[in-house]
Amino acid sequence: MNAKVGESISQMQRKLTVIFSADVVGYSALMERDESGTLQRLKDNRRTLFDPRVAAQGGRIFKLMGDGVLIEFPSAASAVACALDIQEAMDAAEAARPEPERLRYRIGINLGDVIVEDDDIYGDGVNIAARLQALAPVGGVALSRNVRDQVAGKVAAEFDDLGPHTVKNIETPVHVFAVRAPKPDSAAAPGAERVQKFSICVLPFANMSGDAEQEYFSDGISEDIITDLSKVSALSVIARNSAFAFKGKHVDIPAIARQLNVTHVLEGSVRKAGGRVRITAQLIDGAKNDHVWAERYDRELDDIFALQDEISQAIVAALKLKLLPEEKKAIEMRGTDNVDAYNLLLMARQEYATGFVSDQRRATTVIRICDSAIALDPNYARAWALKALAENGRNYMQRGEGDGGMAAAERAVALDPDLADGRAVRALLLSQRGEGDEAKREIEIALRLEPDSHSVQRAAARLYFVLQDIAEAIPHFAKAVALEEQDFACAGMLVTCYTAIGDHEAARQAAQVTLARTEKILANDRNNGDALGHGSDALAVLGQSERAKAWMNRALLIDPDNMNMRYNFACCLAVHLKDTDAAIEMLAPVIARSSRSNINYAKIDPDFDTIRDDPRFVAMIADAEAALAAIGE
């Protein structure tokens, strides 16, 4: 054997270790504004705040990359404790500065197999930590599932399930969790008695009504039970997206319990007919596969709220947990006492979640249903918030009447200041008015209130995209995709985002998800213009250009006046099919009818970077803005 080769091999070894990846958010923009000042602030921050906390937890910095750093820790618990400590200290240290000027970290932590060579570490374990860091929210921490499993119960922290993510150059999807410090009223020292003993997965209740149109009701009941149980501090509840991954599938309860690392599984069914509802539910010990509790309820539909309360409290009692008075009160808060209004909201919520945000017909349908719910209960804040979201979507693409949803959003927030959906839509509307700082404050409140809400995550993604912060938009689009399996639109937006930042492999993976979801939609609704719009874009990204063009041609014959669909076709033609003339021709009638918000959106949309300086594009934007000015908009 060559001596040098033998020496090199002897210096390399593999091991399982914890990798911590940190990066400063928006560092390039900070450097552009004040290069010397930013560099000095970063050095001071590292010296006085960052490095001492790493050392205190036994971390070893093995690589510096400008504003980025890679660290090895002796345990998952020490890495997570260090990350939370750093982020808390950063919040305090930067609080006096305006938001755009703050130094903020994103941190990713992975436990994985790595290669060690001298003082350096590399391999998939390191790569995954870096990908997790990119998925973390601003000022936040993202973990792989194996890290979450290692630290649960050992570190005072709360976890948000972000679902599985396909990351660049890693074949197997990575299950991602966000971790944050516990709220002040629930904080406890590591190892204290309050550490959650029980965890539960609520499987989607089967629709036994004999009518597929009633699926929204059984799904809504399942989601509300998940929400109710999540309010019990002594119980850890698997997020909706993980639970709903098993919808319609044959389930092996012990296997699900092992896969999701839960102690118990709740399953059941819903039958709604006429004015009555029958719900069966059974709580199963995941390890023993034994029934802990089971019940069948046959009630008048008017009793649905009391029935949901009974189910939640029966589960708490079966597990011999203590339901605190404030938790009982929170569970019983439904936002309305009117069962018919609640039923309409479930219907509208399903309609909104499964469509594209700017689908005119779908938005009009949602508004109509919400108006019916509001007529039954004028103080139903959730109905007002959903109406605002739909009005915003309807008026976003084309000029319309009204204020785009602001009055409805303000009404929702006034009725319930803690309603995340109300805050989220208000944030969107503020961003469209150019009030970016206030919009970000509103969306941060919404995300704290309900981090697992699909509509909140989709609103956050749209907001940051409009603010041209694509790096921040990506994790929110990704979580929205994970939270709602029928959401093809956010998957399509991930294609745009990854293409814009030059991550073409991630764009391909997002395109595969988009295509699979749009094909599923088109199997039942072959003329769905929005699905055809995003699906054709996905086909082009995946190299199926002729099929993409065929989808466009068929869609234009079926629904030529669908402006949202035309907009997406123009994006595809401009960025993926490289046909500038066709893109301009496709886009012209859209811009001529666009609202102010959509014109501003088109002006910053990265899909139009290839045509932005084309005189025809410049002229159509100018003409549209002049037309809006002439009518006082």
C-alpha positions in Angstrom: 0.0 0.0 0.0 1.2 3.5 -0.8 2.4 5.1 2.5 0.6 8.4 1.9 -2.6 6.6 1.1 -2.4 4.5 4.2 -1.6 7.5 6.3 -4.7 9.4 4.8 -7.0 6.4 5.6 -5.7 6.2 9.1 -6.6 9.8 9.7 -10.2 9.3 8.5 -12.9 7.7 10.6 -16.7 7.6 10.7 -18.8 8.3 13.8 -22.3 9.3 14.9 -22.4 12.8 16.2 -24.6 15.9 16.6 -24.0 18.7 14.0 -25.2 22.3 14.6 -25.3 24.6 11.6 -26.0 28.3 12.0 -26.2 31.2 9.5 -27.0 34.9 9.7 -30.3 35.8 8.1 -30.0 38.4 5.3 -26.3 38.8 5.8 -25.6 39.9 2.2 -28.2 42.7 2.5 -26.7 43.8 5.8 -23.2 43.9 4.3 -24.4 45.9 1.3 -25.9 48.5 3.6 -22.9 48.7 6.0 -20.1 46.4 5.2 -17.6 47.4 7.9 -20.2 48.0 10.6 -21.9 44.6 9.9 -18.6 42.8 10.0 -17.7 44.3 13.3 -21.1 43.6 14.8 -20.8 40.0 13.8 -17.3 39.7 15.3 -18.5 41.3 18.5 -21.6 39.0 18.6 -19.5 35.9 18.1 -17.0 37.0 20.8 -19.4 38.0 23.5 -22.6 36.1 22.9 -22.3 33.2 20.5 -19.0 31.5 21.2 -19.2 31.6 25.0 -22.6 29.7 24.8 -21.1 27.1 22.5 -18.2 26.5 24.9 -20.5 26.3 27.9 -22.3 23.4 26.3 -19.2 21.6 25.2 -19.5 22.5 21.5 -16.5 22.4 19.1 -16.5 24.8 16.1 -15.0 23.0 13.2 -15.7 25.2 10.3 -16.4 28.9 9.7 -17.8 30.1 6.4 -18.2 33.9 6.5 -21.5 34.4 8.5 -22.0 30.6 8.8 -20.6 28.2 11.3 -20.6 24.4 11.8 -20.3 23.0 15.3 -20.1 19.5 16.8 -21.7 18.8 20.2 -21.3 15.9 22.6 -25.1 15.4 22.8 -28.4 16.4 21.2 -29.6 17.9 24.5 -26.5 20.2 24.8 -26.9 21.3 21.1 -30.6 22.2 21.5 -30.0 23.9 24.9 -27.3 26.0 23.3 -29.4 26.9 20.2 -32.3 28.1 22.4 -30.0 30.0 24.6 -28.4 31.8 21.7 -31.7 32.7 20.1 -33.1 34.1 23.3 -29.9 36.1 23.9 -30.0 37.4 20.3 -33.6 38.5 20.7 -32.6 40.5 23.8 -29.4 41.9 22.3 -31.0 43.1 19.1 -34.4 44.2 20.4 -33.6 47.9 20.2 -32.7 47.8 16.5 -35.3 48.1 13.8 -36.2 44.7 12.3 -34.3 45.0 9.0 -31.1 45.9 10.9 -31.1 43.0 13.4 -28.6 40.2 13.4 -30.7 37.0 13.5 -29.7 33.4 13.2 -31.3 30.4 11.6 -30.0 27.1 13.3 -30.3 23.5 12.1 -29.4 20.5 14.3 -28.9 16.9 13.1 -27.8 13.7 14.6 -26.1 11.6 11.9 -23.2 9.6 10.6 -20.2 11.7 9.5 -16.7 11.3 8.3 -13.9 12.8 10.4 -10.6 13.8 8.8 -8.1 15.6 11.0 -10.2 18.5 12.5 -12.8 18.6 9.8 -16.1 16.8 9.6 -18.2 16.1 6.5 -20.8 13.8 5.0 -24.6 13.5 4.9 -24.9 14.2 8.6 -23.4 17.6 8.0 -25.3 18.3 4.8 -28.6 17.5 6.5 -27.8 20.0 9.3 -27.2 22.7 6.7 -30.5 21.9 5.0 -32.4 22.0 8.3 -30.8 25.4 9.0 -32.3 26.7 5.7 -35.7 25.4 6.7 -35.6 27.1 10.2 -37.7 30.3 10.7 -35.9 33.6 11.2 -34.6 33.5 14.8 -35.6 29.8 15.1 -34.2 26.3 15.3 -35.1 23.3 13.2 -34.3 19.7 14.2 -34.3 16.3 12.5 -36.6 13.8 14.0 -33.8 11.8 15.6 -32.7 14.9 17.5 -36.3 15.6 18.6 -36.6 12.1 19.9 -33.3 12.3 21.8 -34.2 15.6 23.6 -37.9 15.2 24.3 -38.3 15.2 28.1 -34.7 16.2 28.6 -34.8 19.8 27.6 -37.5 22.3 28.5 -38.9 23.0 25.0 -41.9 22.8 22.8 -41.9 21.2 19.3 -43.8 22.0 16.1 -44.0 19.2 13.6 -43.1 20.6 10.2 -43.5 17.2 8.4 -41.2 15.4 6.0 -39.1 17.4 3.6 -37.1 16.3 0.6 -33.8 18.1 0.7 -31.0 18.5 -1.9 -28.7 15.6 -2.5 -30.4 13.5 0.3 -32.4 10.6 -1.1 -34.6 9.9 2.0 -37.0 12.7 3.1 -36.0 14.3 6.4 -38.8 14.7 9.1 -38.4 18.2 10.4 -39.4 19.7 13.8 -39.1 23.3 14.9 -38.1 23.7 18.6 -38.8 26.7 20.8 -38.5 27.7 24.4 -41.7 26.9 26.4 -44.1 29.6 27.2 -43.5 31.3 30.6 -46.5 29.6 32.2 -45.4 26.2 31.1 -41.7 26.4 31.7 -40.1 23.7 33.8 -36.6 22.5 34.5 -35.3 19.5 32.5 -36.4 16.3 34.2 -39.2 17.9 36.2 -42.4 16.0 36.9 -44.4 18.1 34.4 -42.6 16.4 31.4 -45.4 15.1 29.2 -45.9 11.4 29.9 -48.5 10.7 27.2 -48.6 11.4 23.5 -51.4 10.8 21.1 -52.1 10.7 17.3 -55.7 11.5 16.3 -56.3 9.6 13.0 -58.7 11.3 10.6 -62.2 10.0 11.5 -63.8 8.0 8.7 -66.8 9.5 6.8 -69.6 6.9 7.2 -72.3 9.2 5.9 -72.5 7.4 2.5 -71.9 10.8 0.9 -68.5 12.0 -0.2 -69.8 15.5 0.0 -69.8 15.1 3.8 -66.0 14.5 3.9 -65.5 18.2 5.0 -67.5 17.4 8.2 -65.7 14.3 9.3 -62.3 16.0 8.5 -63.4 19.1 10.4 -64.4 17.1 13.5 -61.0 15.3 13.4 -59.2 18.6 13.2 -61.1 20.2 16.0 -60.4 17.2 18.3 -56.7 17.6 17.5 -57.0 21.3 18.4 -58.9 20.5 21.6 -56.4 17.9 22.8 -53.5 20.2 22.0 -54.7 22.6 24.7 -54.1 20.0 27.4 -50.6 20.8 28.7 -50.0 17.2 30.0 -50.6 15.7 26.6 -48.4 15.8 23.5 -50.5 15.7 20.3 -49.2 14.8 16.8 -49.8 17.6 14.3 -52.6 17.3 11.8 -50.4 16.8 8.8 -48.7 13.7 10.2 -52.0 12.3 11.4 -53.8 12.9 8.1 -51.0 11.1 6.1 -52.9 7.9 7.1 -56.2 9.1 5.8 -58.0 6.4 3.8 -55.3 3.8 4.5 -55.4 0.5 6.3 -53.7 1.2 9.6 -51.6 -1.0 11.9 -52.0 0.8 15.3 -48.7 -0.5 16.9 -46.8 0.4 13.7 -48.2 3.9 13.7 -47.4 4.4 17.3 -43.8 3.3 16.7 -43.5 5.4 13.6 -44.8 8.6 15.3 -43.3 7.8 18.7 -46.7 8.1 20.5 -48.2 6.2 23.4 -51.8 6.3 22.2 -53.8 6.5 19.0 -57.4 7.7 18.7 -59.5 6.5 15.8 -63.2 6.8 14.9 -65.9 7.5 12.5 -68.6 10.1 11.8 -72.0 9.6 10.3 -74.1 12.8 9.7 -77.6 12.4 8.3 -80.5 14.8 8.5 -80.4 16.5 11.9 -78.4 13.8 13.7 -74.8 12.8 14.0 -73.2 9.5 15.2 -69.6 9.5 16.3 -67.7 6.4 17.4 -64.3 6.8 19.0 -61.7 4.5 20.5 -58.5 5.2 22.3 -55.8 2.5 21.9 -52.6 1.9 23.8 -50.0 1.9 21.0 -47.6 -0.5 22.7 -50.2 -3.1 23.9 -52.7 -2.6 21.1 -55.4 -2.6 23.8 -58.5 -0.4 24.0 -58.2 2.1 26.8 -61.5 3.7 26.1 -64.3 3.5 23.5 -67.7 5.1 23.1 -70.4 5.6 20.6 -72.4 8.8 20.6 -75.8 9.2 18.8 -77.0 12.8 19.2 -78.9 15.6 17.6 -76.6 17.7 15.4 -77.3 20.7 17.8 -75.3 18.8 20.4 -72.1 18.7 18.3 -70.2 21.2 20.5 -71.0 19.4 23.8 -70.1 16.1 22.1 -66.7 17.3 21.1 -66.1 18.6 24.7 -67.2 15.2 26.0 -64.8 13.3 23.8 -61.8 15.4 24.7 -62.6 15.2 28.4 -63.2 11.5 28.2 -59.8 11.0 26.7 -58.2 13.1 29.4 -60.1 11.1 32.1 -59.1 7.7 30.5 -55.4 8.7 30.7 -55.9 9.9 34.3 -54.6 13.3 33.4 -55.6 16.6 35.1 -57.5 19.1 33.0 -56.7 22.5 34.3 -59.6 25.0 34.6 -58.2 27.3 31.9 -57.6 24.3 29.6 -61.2 23.2 30.1 -62.4 26.8 29.3 -60.2 26.9 26.2 -61.5 23.6 24.9 -65.1 24.8 25.3 -64.5 28.0 23.3 -65.9 27.3 19.9 -66.3 30.9 18.6 -70.0 30.3 18.0 -73.0 28.6 19.7 -74.8 28.2 16.3 -74.3 24.7 14.9 -75.5 25.7 11.4 -72.9 28.5 11.3 -70.2 26.0 12.4 -71.2 23.5 9.8 -71.0 26.3 7.1 -67.6 27.3 8.3 -66.3 23.7 8.0 -67.6 23.6 4.5 -66.0 27.0 3.6 -62.7 26.0 5.2 -62.5 22.8 3.1 -63.3 24.7 0.0 -60.7 27.3 0.7 -57.9 24.9 1.7 -58.1 22.8 -1.5 -58.0 25.5 -4.0 -55.7 28.2 -5.3 -55.7 31.5 -3.4 -56.7 33.6 -6.4 -59.3 31.2 -8.0 -62.1 33.7 -8.6 -64.9 31.2 -8.6 -63.7 29.3 -5.5 -63.1 32.6 -3.6 -66.6 33.7 -4.5 -68.0 30.4 -3.2 -66.1 30.7 0.1 -67.3 34.3 0.5 -70.9 33.3 -0.1 -70.7 30.4 2.5 -69.0 32.7 5.0 -71.7 35.4 4.5 -74.3 32.7 5.3 -72.5 31.8 8.5 -72.2 35.4 9.5 -75.9 36.0 8.9 -76.5 33.2 11.4 -73.9 34.6 13.9 -72.6 38.1 13.2 -70.0 37.7 16.0 -68.4 34.6 14.5 -64.8 35.8 14.2 -63.5 32.7 12.3 -66.1 33.3 9.5 -65.1 36.9 9.2 -61.4 35.9 9.0 -62.0 33.3 6.3 -64.2 35.8 4.4 -61.3 38.3 4.5 -58.9 35.7 3.1 -61.3 34.8 0.3 -62.0 38.5 -0.5 -58.2 39.1 -0.6 -57.8 36.3 -3.1 -60.7 37.3 -5.3 -59.5 40.9 -5.6 -55.8 40.1 -5.8 -55.7 39.0 -9.5 -58.3 41.3 -11.0 -59.8 44.7 -10.2 -62.8 44.2 -8.0 -65.2 46.0 -5.7 -64.6 46.6 -2.0 -61.4 46.8 0.1 -60.0 43.4 -0.6 -61.0 42.0 2.8 -59.6 44.6 5.2 -62.9 45.4 6.8 -63.6 41.7 7.4 -60.1 41.2 8.7 -60.4 44.1 11.1 -63.8 42.8 12.3 -62.3 39.3 12.9 -59.4 40.7 15.0 -61.8 43.0 16.9 -64.0 40.1 17.8 -61.1 37.8 18.7 -57.6 39.3 19.1 -56.1 35.8 19.5 -57.5 34.5 16.3 -54.5 33.6 14.2 -56.3 33.6 10.8 -57.5 37.2 11.5 -54.0 38.3 12.2 -52.7 36.5 9.2 -55.0 38.0 6.6 -54.5 41.5 8.1 -50.8 41.0 7.7 -51.3 40.1 4.0 -53.4 43.2 3.4 -50.9 45.4 5.2 -48.0 44.1 3.1 -50.0 44.8 -0.1 -50.4 48.4 1.1 -46.7 48.7 1.5 -46.7 48.5 5.3 -44.2 45.8 5.5 -43.0 46.2 9.1 -46.5 46.2 10.6 -47.3 43.2 8.3 -44.4 41.2 9.7 -45.4 42.0 13.3 -48.9 40.8 12.6 -47.7 37.5 10.9 -45.3 36.8 13.8 -48.3 37.1 16.2 -50.3 34.7 14.0 -47.5 32.2 13.8 -47.1 32.2 17.6 -50.8 31.8 18.1 -51.2 28.9 15.6 -48.0 27.6 14.0 -49.7 24.5 12.7 -52.5 26.4 10.8 -52.3 25.8 7.0 -53.9 29.1 6.2 -51.5 31.0 8.5 -48.5 29.3 7.0 -49.8 30.0 3.5 -50.4 33.6 4.4 -46.9 33.9 5.9 -45.3 32.4 2.8 -47.2 34.8 0.5 -46.3 37.8 2.7 -42.6 37.1 2.6 -42.7 36.3 -1.1 -44.3 39.7 -1.8 -41.7 41.3 0.4 -39.0 39.6 -1.8 -37.7 37.6 1.1 -37.7 34.2 -0.7 -35.4 32.5 1.9 -38.0 33.2 4.5 -40.9 32.3 2.3 -39.6 28.8 1.5 -40.0 27.2 4.9 -43.6 28.6 5.2 -44.5 27.3 1.7 -43.0 24.0 2.7 -44.9 23.7 5.9 -48.2 24.6 4.1 -47.5 21.8 1.6 -46.9 19.4 4.5 -50.1 20.6 6.4 -52.5 20.1 3.5 -52.0 17.2 1.1 -54.3 18.7 -1.5 -52.4 22.1 -1.7 -50.8 22.0 -5.1 -50.5 25.8 -5.2 -47.9 26.1 -2.4 -46.0 23.2 -3.9 -46.0 25.1 -7.2 -44.7 28.3 -5.4 -41.8 26.2 -4.1 -40.9 25.6 -7.7 -40.7 29.3 -8.3 -38.8 30.0 -5.1 -36.2 27.3 -5.6 -35.7 28.3 -9.3 -35.2 31.9 -8.2 -32.4 31.0 -5.8 -30.8 28.6 -8.3 -31.5 25.3 -6.4 -32.6 23.4 -9.5 -32.6 20.0 -7.8 -35.0 21.2 -5.1 -37.1 22.8 -7.8 -37.4 19.5 -9.6 -38.4 17.8 -6.3 -41.0 20.4 -5.7 -42.2 20.0 -9.3 -42.7 16.3 -8.7 -44.9 17.0 -5.7 -46.8 19.6 -7.7 -47.4 17.3 -10.6 -48.6 14.4 -8.4 -51.1 16.7 -6.6 -52.4 18.4 -9.7 -52.8 15.0 -11.5 -54.8 13.8 -8.5 -57.1 16.9 -8.7 -57.5 16.6 -12.5 -58.5 13.0 -12.2 -61.7 14.2 -10.5 -61.9 17.7 -12.2 -60.2 17.5 -15.5 -61.0 21.1 -16.3 -59.5 22.7 -13.2 -57.6 25.6 -14.7 -55.5 26.3 -11.6 -54.3 22.7 -11.4 -53.5 22.8 -15.1 -51.6 26.1 -14.6 -49.3 24.7 -11.9 -49.2 21.3 -13.5 -48.0 22.5 -16.8 -45.2 24.5 -15.0 -44.2 21.3 -13.2 -44.1 19.3 -16.4 -41.8 21.9 -18.0 -39.4 21.8 -15.0 -39.4 18.0 -15.3 -38.4 18.2 -19.0 -41.8 17.3 -20.4 -42.2 20.4 -22.5 -44.5 19.0 -25.2 -46.9 17.7 -22.6 -46.8 21.1 -20.8 -47.8 22.8 -24.0 -50.6 20.3 -24.6 -52.0 21.1 -21.2 -51.9 24.8 -21.9 -53.6 24.5 -25.3 -56.4 22.3 -23.8 -56.9 24.6 -20.8 -57.1 27.7 -23.0 -59.9 26.1 -25.1 -61.8 25.2 -21.9 -61.3 28.3 -19.8 -59.7 31.2 -21.8 -60.8 33.9 -19.4 -59.2 32.3 -16.3 -56.6 35.1 -15.6 -54.9 33.2 -12.8 -54.3 30.3 -15.1 -53.0 32.6 -17.8 -50.6 34.2 -15.4 -49.2 30.8 -14.4 -48.8 29.8 -18.1 -46.9 33.1 -18.7 -44.6 32.2 -15.9 -43.9 28.8 -17.3 -43.3 30.2 -20.8 -41.0 32.9 -19.6 -38.8 31.0 -17.1 -38.9 27.3 -18.1 -39.9 27.1 -21.8 -37.9 30.2 -22.7 -40.5 31.5 -25.1 -40.5 35.3 -24.6 -43.0 36.1 -27.3 -45.6 33.6 -26.1 -45.1 34.7 -22.5 -45.8 38.3 -23.4 -48.8 37.4 -25.4 -50.2 35.2 -22.6 -49.6 37.8 -20.0 -51.0 40.9 -21.8 -54.7 40.4 -21.1 -53.9 39.5 -17.5 -52.0 42.7 -16.7 -54.6 44.8 -18.6 -57.3 43.6 -16.0 -55.1 43.3 -13.0 -55.5 44.9 -9.6 -52.8 47.2 -8.1 -51.7 44.4 -5.9 -51.2 41.9 -8.8 -49.4 44.5 -10.9 -47.0 45.1 -8.0 -46.6 41.3 -7.7 -45.8 40.9 -11.4 -43.2 43.6 -11.1 -41.2 41.6 -8.5 -42.1 38.0 -9.6 -38.8 36.2 -10.2 -40.5 34.1 -13.0 -40.5 37.3 -15.1 -36.9 38.2 -14.7 -36.2 37.0 -18.2 -38.8 39.4 -19.7 -38.7 42.3 -17.2 -36.6 44.6 -19.4 -38.6 43.7 -22.6 -40.2 46.9 -23.9 -43.5 45.1 -24.3 -43.5 44.1 -20.6 -42.5 47.6 -19.5 -45.3 49.1 -21.7 -48.0 46.8 -20.5 -47.2 47.5 -16.8 -47.1 51.3 -17.5 -50.5 51.2 -19.4 -52.1 49.2 -16.6 -50.8 51.6 -13.9 -52.1 54.6 -15.9 -55.5 53.0 -16.2 -55.7 52.4 -12.5 -54.6 56.0 -11.8 -57.3 57.2 -14.1 -60.0 55.6 -12.0 -58.3 56.6 -8.7 -56.8 53.3 -7.7 
